[in-house]
């Protein structure tokens, strides 16, 4: 008797919830039918992915499309700034076998502001922390005591911070990325993630995945939200810069666009909604 009551109750809920959506099944059937046979390709996706992102394009398409639509002014502004720095940065990265796409990290880290200082104390174009700076031979700004001959008073002399020097900081960043490539199996998205949250956190996420030699997409759910957004922005900015002319013309398209002929659908189907579902 208890089982009969539960079954009746669930049936009642199902009928009540879906009573006002009687055309849902029809719409879904129509979508399947159109997908299988009768869609018309209106325009084809034209975004070209850099080689280092190949293989998982679908994972970032929706994010990149939304970001591009909502942050157009920002992307144009950052692209213009990048023209001053990218040629030299990419040449340095190449010497250390780092893909040129990693020049984008400067945009994400500091917006090309060599004097940028984060709340956590990261400094310069590449936002390098004190410990990392010292590890890679960069001088950091410290006040050193110096007695002058004219006075017995101790005076301080500021020391130049190499993190604010474009060339020196870029070489250090390239060396850092090269070291991460060695211990992250040359998975460039794992390496980008490690630049944001540290290689230790990436290693922990790899262990949590339970997968042998996991890639970025295998571990992303175990990474901080900030890092996941960072990697998606890394991909998106590279997509825009790699397709900048098309983007600037307003013609950059991430997905194929289809239309549905009216004569293949039942009456009452909203074609605008259906086209979005496709």
Buried (B, 14 or more C-beta within 10 A) or exposed (E): EEEEEEEEEEEEEEEEEEEEEEEEEBBEEBBEBBEEEBBEEEEEBEBEBBEBBEEBBEBBBEBBBEBBEEBBEEBBEBBEBBEEBBEEBBEBBEEBEBBBBBBBBBBBBBEBBBEBBEEEEBBBBBBBBBEBBEBBEBBBBEEEEEEEEEEEEEEEEEEEBBBBBBEBBBBBBBBBBBBBBEEBEEBBBBBBBBBBBBBEBBBBBBEEBEEEEBBBBBBBEBBEEEBBBBBBBBBBBBBBBBBBEBBBEEEBBBBEBBBBEEEBBEEEBEEEEBBEEB
